[in-house]
Amino acid sequence: MKNAIDPFTVEVIRHALTAAAEEMSFVVMRSARSPLLREAGDLSSAITDHKGDLIAQGRDIPIHLGVMSFTVKKFLERVPAERLKAGDVWFLNLPEVGGNHLPDVKAIRPIFLEGRLFAFAVSLAHWGDIGGAWAGSYFAAATETWQEGVRIPPLRLCTAEGIDEEKCSFLLANLRGPAEREGDLLAQIAATRAADGRLQRLCEEHGAATIRAALDRLDDLSEAQMREAIAGLPDGTYDGEDFLDDDGPGGKPAAIRVRIEIKGEHASFDFSATDDAVAGPLNTTPFVAMAAVYYAIKAVAGPEIQPNGGCYRALDVRTRPGSILDPGIDKPVVGGNHETSQRAVDAIMKAFAQAVPERLTAGGSTTAGLLIFGGTRRDGATGTFYETHGGGEGARADRDGTPVVRVHLTNTMNTPAEIVEAEYRIHVEEQRLRRGSGGAGKHRGGEGMIRTYTVLGEGLTLTTMFERRVVPPYGLQGGKSGAPFRVTLHRNGESRELLGKENLALVVGDRVVMETSGGGGYGEA
């Protein structure tokens, strides 16, 4: 059947499923309460088949989408398919259940076509707070996962009869800003409902059997494209290494190491030589390591390959239990989601620089550049302002790097200054390019940015969680490094450079100056 299906029908179904996934993201952004989702778009959407294999995704955040390739599979190990009913929506955030870190909460809705379980709609949204020891749930001094927030195992919060108010009340009572969290939760439920409706209409038009045949065909096509792309890389073994700035607040650098073997149409990525798990919240999960691999191989070898379960069949990823990338369920991981994942990508890119340097960019601002302001909002409610900051892209063999973008695995937008000032007791004093921050070379790295926040209200807190402060973005082929990331606190005429992972209390009049890193240069100047 899968070989006989009309190729035009296959394409129609592919685009319909992709549109359904993208509509999910639009629904969350238009109905969520937190600016982190409404403005910055720190969310992703995906549709999987009944086994949990990816079949469609939105144009969202690569680290989320890579992780969601495993979420439903791990979910089904805990919740058998026979327990699922139409109208169910399950929520979870456990890192060990195909996850990344606790603030990224997944909503999973089973979709039934013609009376049988056919697919799952998955909405991932970063909640601005998930409990824990510090506002925003980023606790720089965390030594165990339970200090980072509420751990949600698969929990059915919605059925065909509606919201389970008792369970929701219990969950929201343990989170800061419960009204905002409730709005975000309802937005995710609405998004999965939209996907369910789209698939029902698609089934009415084509039938479940035809859709299933199209999915099988798409899997096979993506696998063939990926194998062809890998075959275009030189056979060989390539080693790459990159470093976290530290193992927690002010500790020593920690290494992420990978050995890549390209052999014909197959590629293996072995992270076994990565350093042991660290004390602070920079550990991450094997699913994040796999997401980094999937992103990197697509970016380098086959950017046009349709992402689905088939394109990953030619890849093998190994992590070592007890390492930073496979630490066990008790270790803190909140920063590893967007910091250590990027170190894994940079290690892969450095390895590939030995094989195909002409395809690569130099090191960029591969950090979320995260600042979190916690406290009372202008409307009197408790809330958090969570903002990631872009920096310079690395230069390439044929051009300079782009200034102030999200590099590699991140893809969020900035929160406009007008929104920040309308909702929080913060003034955005300036936002401009950080001139001269790009690394020199035949082609220069992109420039970072400077953004200054002034504190207007009492009782606010600040969390920093960023990299590239100690180990700057690297140059390639003789290019120079970009300027490192820097955040400075100005108070009462005195200044202090903040650590990359730090929690502190603010006072009225404090100025927080954030300077993002520039990209590395490419080639001799």
C-alpha positions in Angstrom: 0.0 0.0 0.0 2.7 2.5 1.0 4.5 2.1 -2.3 1.3 2.4 -4.4 -0.1 5.6 -2.8 -0.4 8.6 -5.1 2.7 10.9 -4.4 0.4 14.0 -4.7 -1.8 12.6 -1.9 1.3 12.0 0.2 2.3 15.7 -0.1 -1.2 16.9 0.6 -1.3 14.9 3.8 2.3 16.0 4.8 1.4 19.6 4.5 -1.9 19.2 6.3 -0.2 17.6 9.3 2.6 20.2 9.3 -0.1 23.0 9.2 -1.9 21.3 12.1 1.3 21.3 14.2 2.0 25.0 13.4 -1.6 25.9 14.2 -1.1 24.4 17.7 1.7 26.9 18.3 -0.4 29.8 17.1 -3.2 28.8 19.5 -0.9 28.8 22.5 0.6 32.2 21.6 -2.8 33.7 21.1 -4.4 32.4 24.3 -1.7 32.0 26.9 -1.4 34.4 29.8 2.3 34.6 30.3 4.4 37.0 28.1 7.0 34.2 27.9 4.5 32.3 25.6 2.5 35.2 24.1 5.5 37.3 23.1 8.7 35.2 23.2 7.1 32.0 21.9 9.0 29.7 24.3 6.9 26.7 23.1 6.8 24.0 20.5 4.2 21.6 19.0 4.4 18.2 17.4 2.2 15.3 16.2 3.3 11.7 16.6 1.9 8.4 15.4 0.3 5.9 17.8 3.7 4.5 18.8 5.2 8.0 19.5 7.3 8.4 16.4 7.3 12.0 15.1 5.2 12.7 12.0 4.9 16.5 12.0 6.2 19.5 13.9 5.9 23.3 13.9 8.6 25.8 13.0 9.5 26.0 16.7 12.5 25.4 18.9 14.9 22.6 17.8 15.8 21.4 21.4 12.1 21.0 22.2 11.3 19.2 18.9 14.2 16.8 19.3 13.2 15.9 22.8 9.5 15.4 21.8 10.7 12.6 19.5 10.9 10.5 22.6 8.3 12.0 25.0 5.3 9.9 23.8 7.3 6.7 23.6 8.3 7.1 27.3 4.8 8.2 28.2 3.4 5.0 26.8 5.8 3.0 29.0 4.0 4.4 32.0 0.5 4.8 30.6 -0.6 1.9 28.5 -2.6 2.7 25.3 -5.6 0.8 26.6 -6.0 3.5 29.4 -6.4 6.3 26.9 -9.7 7.8 25.8 -10.9 10.4 23.4 -10.8 13.8 25.1 -8.0 13.0 27.5 -5.2 15.4 28.0 -2.2 14.3 30.1 0.5 16.6 31.5 4.0 15.7 32.5 7.4 17.3 33.0 9.7 14.5 34.3 13.1 14.7 32.6 13.4 11.0 32.6 10.1 10.6 30.6 11.4 11.8 27.3 12.1 15.3 28.8 14.6 18.0 29.3 13.9 20.2 32.4 11.0 20.7 34.8 9.7 24.1 33.5 9.0 22.6 30.0 5.6 21.1 30.6 4.2 18.8 27.9 0.5 18.3 27.2 -0.3 15.1 25.4 -3.7 14.3 23.8 -4.4 10.9 22.2 -6.2 11.2 18.9 -8.6 8.5 17.7 -9.6 8.1 14.1 -12.3 5.7 13.0 -12.5 4.4 16.6 -8.8 3.5 17.0 -5.8 5.3 18.6 -4.0 6.9 15.6 -1.8 9.7 16.8 -0.9 12.1 19.7 -0.8 15.9 19.7 2.0 17.2 22.0 2.1 20.8 23.2 5.3 21.8 25.0 5.3 25.2 26.9 7.8 26.7 29.2 6.0 27.6 32.4 7.4 30.8 34.0 7.5 29.0 37.3 7.2 25.3 38.3 7.8 25.8 42.0 11.1 25.0 43.8 13.5 27.1 45.9 13.7 30.3 43.8 11.3 32.4 41.7 11.4 31.2 38.1 12.5 27.7 39.2 16.2 28.3 38.3 18.1 27.7 41.5 21.8 28.2 40.8 22.9 26.4 44.0 20.7 23.4 43.4 22.3 20.0 44.1 19.2 17.8 43.4 16.3 17.9 41.1 13.7 18.3 43.9 15.0 21.8 44.6 14.1 22.8 41.0 10.3 22.5 41.3 7.3 20.2 41.1 7.9 16.9 39.3 4.8 16.0 37.3 4.5 12.3 36.3 1.9 11.6 33.6 -1.2 13.2 35.1 -4.6 13.3 33.3 -5.9 16.9 33.9 -8.6 16.8 31.3 -11.2 14.3 30.0 -14.1 14.5 27.6 -16.1 15.8 30.6 -13.8 18.7 31.1 -11.0 19.9 33.5 -10.2 17.9 36.6 -10.5 20.8 39.0 -9.1 18.9 42.0 -5.9 17.9 40.3 -5.4 21.3 38.8 -6.0 23.1 42.1 -3.4 20.8 43.8 -0.8 21.5 41.1 -1.4 25.3 40.9 -1.2 25.6 44.7 2.4 24.6 44.5 3.4 27.2 41.8 4.1 30.9 41.9 1.7 33.0 39.7 -1.0 30.3 39.7 -3.4 32.4 37.6 -0.8 32.8 34.9 0.1 29.1 35.0 -3.6 28.2 34.7 -4.0 30.3 31.6 -1.0 28.7 30.0 -2.3 25.2 30.9 -5.6 25.9 29.3 -3.9 27.3 26.2 -2.1 24.0 25.8 -5.3 22.0 26.1 -6.9 24.2 23.4 -3.9 23.7 21.1 -4.1 19.9 21.3 -7.9 20.1 20.7 -7.2 22.1 17.5 -4.9 19.4 16.3 -7.5 16.7 17.0 -10.0 18.6 15.0 -7.6 19.0 12.0 -6.9 15.3 12.0 -10.6 14.4 12.2 -11.3 16.5 9.1 -8.3 15.0 7.3 -9.6 11.5 8.1 -13.0 12.4 6.7 -11.4 13.4 3.4 -8.8 10.7 3.0 -9.5 7.9 5.5 -7.3 6.6 8.3 -5.8 3.9 6.1 -4.6 6.3 3.4 -3.1 8.7 6.0 -1.3 5.7 7.6 0.1 4.7 4.2 1.2 8.3 3.5 3.1 8.4 6.9 4.9 5.1 6.1 5.9 6.5 2.8 7.1 9.8 4.3 9.2 7.8 6.9 10.9 5.8 4.1 11.6 8.9 2.1 13.1 10.8 5.0 15.3 7.8 5.9 16.5 7.6 2.3 17.3 11.3 2.2 19.2 11.1 5.5 21.2 8.2 4.3 22.1 10.0 1.1 23.1 13.1 3.1 25.4 11.1 5.4 26.9 9.3 2.4 27.9 12.7 1.2 30.2 13.2 4.3 33.7 11.9 4.2 34.1 8.5 5.9 36.2 8.7 9.0 36.3 9.2 12.8 36.2 12.8 14.1 36.6 14.0 17.7 35.1 17.2 19.1 35.2 18.9 22.5 33.6 21.9 24.1 33.4 23.3 27.6 30.8 24.5 30.0 32.1 27.7 31.8 31.7 25.9 35.1 30.1 23.0 37.0 27.7 25.4 38.9 28.1 28.8 40.5 31.7 29.7 40.0 33.1 26.2 39.7 35.6 24.8 37.2 34.9 24.2 33.4 33.4 20.8 32.4 33.9 19.1 29.1 31.4 17.7 26.6 33.2 15.3 24.3 32.0 13.4 21.2 33.5 10.9 18.8 31.7 10.8 15.4 32.1 7.9 13.1 30.9 8.3 9.5 30.7 5.0 7.6 28.8 4.9 4.3 25.2 5.8 5.0 25.4 5.5 8.8 26.6 7.9 11.5 27.3 7.2 15.2 27.9 9.8 17.9 29.6 8.6 21.1 29.6 11.0 24.1 31.1 8.4 26.5 34.2 10.5 27.2 32.1 13.5 28.5 32.9 14.5 32.1 31.0 13.1 35.1 27.8 14.7 36.2 28.4 18.1 37.9 27.2 19.4 41.2 25.2 22.3 39.8 22.1 22.5 37.5 24.0 22.0 34.2 23.4 18.3 33.8 20.9 17.1 31.2 19.2 14.0 29.8 20.2 11.6 27.0 17.1 12.9 25.1 18.7 16.3 25.0 22.0 14.8 23.7 20.0 13.0 21.0 18.2 16.2 20.1 21.5 18.0 19.7 22.7 15.2 17.4 19.6 15.3 15.3 19.8 19.1 14.9 23.5 19.1 14.1 23.4 16.3 11.5 20.4 17.9 9.8 22.0 21.3 9.8 25.3 20.0 8.3 24.2 17.2 6.1 20.6 17.6 5.1 18.7 20.8 6.1 15.8 20.1 3.7 15.1 16.6 5.0 11.5 16.3 6.4 11.8 15.7 10.1 10.0 12.5 11.2 10.8 9.2 12.8 12.3 7.8 9.6 15.2 10.3 9.2 16.7 9.2 12.6 17.1 5.5 11.6 20.6 6.0 10.2 21.9 7.6 13.4 23.2 6.0 16.6 23.7 8.0 19.8 25.5 6.8 22.9 25.8 8.5 26.3 27.6 7.2 29.5 25.5 6.7 32.6 26.8 9.0 35.4 28.0 11.6 32.9 26.7 15.2 32.4 24.6 13.9 29.6 23.2 10.9 31.5 23.3 11.8 35.2 20.4 9.9 36.7 17.1 11.2 37.9 18.3 12.9 41.1 20.6 15.5 39.6 19.6 19.1 38.8 19.1 19.8 35.1 17.4 23.1 34.7 20.2 24.9 32.9 21.4 21.9 31.0 18.3 22.1 28.7 19.6 25.2 26.9 23.2 25.5 28.0 24.7 22.0 28.0 22.7 21.0 24.9 24.5 23.8 23.1 27.8 22.6 24.3 27.0 19.2 22.7 26.2 20.9 19.4 29.4 22.9 19.5 31.4 19.8 20.2 29.8 18.1 17.2 30.5 21.2 15.0 34.1 21.2 16.0 34.4 17.5 15.1 32.7 18.2 11.7 35.1 21.1 11.1 37.8 18.4 10.5 35.6 16.9 7.7 33.6 19.7 6.1 34.8 23.1 7.3 33.2 24.9 4.4 29.7 23.9 5.6 30.1 25.3 9.1 29.9 28.6 11.0 32.4 29.5 13.7 31.2 29.5 17.3 28.3 31.7 18.0 26.5 33.0 21.1 25.3 29.5 21.9 23.6 30.3 25.2 20.1 31.3 26.2 21.6 34.4 27.8 18.9 34.0 30.5 17.9 36.6 33.0 14.8 36.0 35.2 13.3 38.8 37.3 10.9 37.5 40.0 8.5 39.3 42.3 5.3 41.3 42.2 4.0 42.5 38.8 2.4 45.9 38.2 -1.1 44.3 38.7 -0.1 43.1 42.1 0.1 39.4 41.1 3.2 37.3 41.7 5.0 36.6 38.5 8.3 36.2 36.7 9.8 37.9 33.7 11.9 35.3 31.9 14.0 36.6 29.0 16.5 35.0 26.7 19.0 37.2 24.9 20.4 36.6 21.4 24.0 37.3 20.4 26.3 37.1 17.5 26.3 34.3 15.0 29.7 32.9 14.0 31.1 33.8 10.6 31.2 31.3 7.6 33.6 30.6 4.8 31.6 32.9 2.5 30.1 35.7 4.8 30.2 37.5 8.1 28.1 36.4 11.0 24.7 37.8 11.6 24.3 40.1 14.6 21.9 39.4 17.5 20.2 36.2 16.6 19.4 32.9 18.4 22.1 30.4 17.4 21.5 26.6 16.9 19.0 25.0 19.3 17.2 28.1 20.5 14.5 29.9 18.5 12.6 32.2 20.9 11.8 35.9 20.2 12.6 38.8 22.5 9.9 40.4 24.7 9.3 44.0 23.4 10.3 46.7 25.9 6.8 48.0 25.9 5.5 44.7 27.2 8.2 44.5 29.8 7.4 48.0 31.1 3.6 47.5 31.0 3.6 44.3 33.0 6.6 44.4 35.3 8.2 47.0 37.6 11.2 47.2 35.3 12.4 49.9 32.9 14.3 48.9 29.7 16.8 51.8 29.6 18.6 50.9 26.4 19.0 48.2 23.7 21.7 48.5 21.1 24.4 46.6 19.3 27.6 45.7 21.1 30.0 47.2 18.7 33.3 45.3 18.1 32.1 42.2 19.9 32.4 39.9 16.8 35.6 38.0 16.4 38.1 39.1 13.7 38.9 37.1 10.6 38.6 37.0 6.8 34.9 37.1 7.7 33.9 38.7 11.1 31.6 37.2 13.7 28.3 38.8 14.3 27.9 41.4 17.0 26.1 40.9 20.3 23.8 43.3 22.0 23.5 45.5 25.1 20.3 45.7 27.0 20.0 47.6 30.3 17.2 47.1 32.9 16.5 49.5 35.7 14.6 48.2 38.8 11.5 50.3 39.7 10.0 48.2 42.5 10.9 46.7 45.9 11.2 42.9 46.4 12.4 41.9 43.0 14.9 39.0 42.5 17.2 38.2 39.7 18.5 34.9 38.3 21.3 34.5 35.8 21.8 31.3 33.8 24.1 31.8 30.8 27.3 30.5 29.3 30.1 31.9 27.1 31.2 34.1 30.0 34.5 32.2 30.6 34.8 30.2 27.4 34.0 32.6 24.5 32.6 31.7 21.1 35.4 30.1 19.1 36.8 31.1 15.7 37.4 28.7 12.9 40.2 28.3 10.3 42.3 31.0 12.0 39.5 33.3 13.0 39.5 35.0 16.4 37.0 34.3 19.3 34.1 36.6 19.9 33.7 38.8 23.0 32.5 36.8 26.0 29.1 37.3 27.6 28.9 39.7 30.5 26.2 40.9 33.0 27.0 43.7 35.4 25.0 45.0 38.4 25.3 48.7 39.1 24.2 49.7 42.6 24.8 52.9 44.6 27.8 54.0 42.4 29.5 50.5 42.6 29.6 47.8 40.0 29.9 44.0 40.1 30.1 41.5 37.3 27.6 38.7 38.0 28.3 35.0 37.7 26.8 33.1 34.9 24.7 31.1 37.4 23.5 33.3 40.3 20.5 34.2 42.4 20.3 37.6 44.1 17.9 40.1 45.6 17.5 43.5 43.9 16.7 46.9 45.2 15.0 50.0 43.7 17.5 51.8 41.4 19.6 48.8 40.5 20.8 48.7 36.9 21.4 45.4 35.3 23.5 45.7 32.1 23.5 42.6 29.9 26.1 42.4 27.1 25.8 39.3 24.9 28.7 37.5 23.3 29.8 38.1 19.7 30.3 35.4 17.2 33.7 33.9 16.3 35.5 34.9 13.1 36.3 32.6 10.1 39.6 32.5 8.4 42.8 34.5 8.8 42.2 38.2 8.9 
